[in-house]
Amino acid sequence: MKDGGGANTECSLMRTTCACVTYGALRRLVSNHYQQRQEFVDLCEVENEAERRRLEHEAHRQRCALRIQAWWRGCMVRHKLGSYRPEDRRGRKRQPKAKK
């Protein structure tokens, strides 16, 4: 005997159950994949921020060192010390003063 109505209903019920299970599994899979990608993006953002801060700090140190060097060179020139000591008229360097 063929029970056309019962078999068809059972088959459609199985399809619906399968679709729900498949949809739920697919949703969990996509959610899990999204979570992994989001963690990766967050990690990349943290690393990029740390690198940006490091580069800014290095640039700041470089500017500060340049200022200190310019200040020191100005002091040397104003006080005529080191290689900034003037030569006398004949082209020879001056003799340093004798210490007492």
C-alpha positions in Angstrom: 0.0 0.0 0.0 1.1 3.4 -0.8 0.4 6.2 1.7 1.0 9.2 -0.5 -0.1 11.9 2.0 1.9 10.6 5.0 5.1 10.1 3.1 5.0 13.5 1.5 4.3 15.2 4.9 7.2 13.2 6.5 9.5 14.2 3.6 8.6 17.9 3.9 9.0 17.7 7.7 12.5 16.2 7.2 13.4 18.9 4.7 12.2 21.6 7.1 14.2 20.1 10.0 17.2 19.7 7.8 17.0 23.2 6.6 16.7 24.5 10.2 19.6 22.4 11.3 21.6 23.5 8.3 20.7 27.1 8.8 21.6 26.9 12.5 24.9 25.2 11.7 25.6 27.8 9.0 24.7 30.6 11.3 27.1 29.3 14.0 29.8 28.8 11.4 29.5 32.3 10.1 29.3 33.7 13.6 32.4 31.8 14.6 34.3 32.9 11.5 33.2 36.5 12.1 34.4 36.3 15.7 37.8 35.0 14.6 38.2 37.8 12.0 37.1 40.4 14.5 39.8 39.2 17.0 42.4 39.4 14.2 41.3 42.9 13.2 41.4 44.1 16.9 44.9 42.6 17.3 46.1 44.4 14.1 44.7 47.7 15.4 46.5 47.3 18.7 49.8 46.5 16.9 49.4 49.4 14.5 48.7 51.8 17.3 51.8 50.6 19.2 53.9 51.0 16.0 52.5 54.5 15.4 53.3 55.6 19.0 56.8 54.2 18.7 57.4 56.1 15.5 56.0 59.3 17.1 58.3 58.8 20.1 61.4 58.3 17.9 60.5 61.4 15.9 60.1 63.4 19.1 63.5 62.2 20.4 65.1 63.1 17.1 63.7 66.7 17.2 64.8 67.1 20.9 68.3 65.9 20.1 68.5 68.3 17.2 67.5 71.2 19.5 70.1 70.3 22.1 72.9 70.0 19.4 71.9 73.4 18.0 72.0 75.0 21.5 75.4 73.5 22.2 76.8 74.6 18.9 75.5 78.1 19.7 77.2 78.1 23.1 80.5 77.0 21.4 80.3 79.7 18.8 79.4 82.5 21.3 82.2 81.6 23.6 84.7 80.9 20.8 85.5 77.4 21.9 86.7 74.3 20.1 86.9 74.5 16.3 85.1 77.9 16.5 88.2 79.7 17.9 89.3 82.5 15.5 92.7 82.4 13.9 95.1 85.3 14.1 96.0 87.5 11.1 98.9 85.4 9.9 96.8 82.3 9.5 98.1 80.5 12.6 95.9 79.4 15.4 96.1 81.3 18.6 98.1 79.7 21.4 95.9 78.7 24.4 96.4 80.9 27.5 98.7 79.5 30.1 97.0 78.2 33.2 98.1 79.8 36.5 
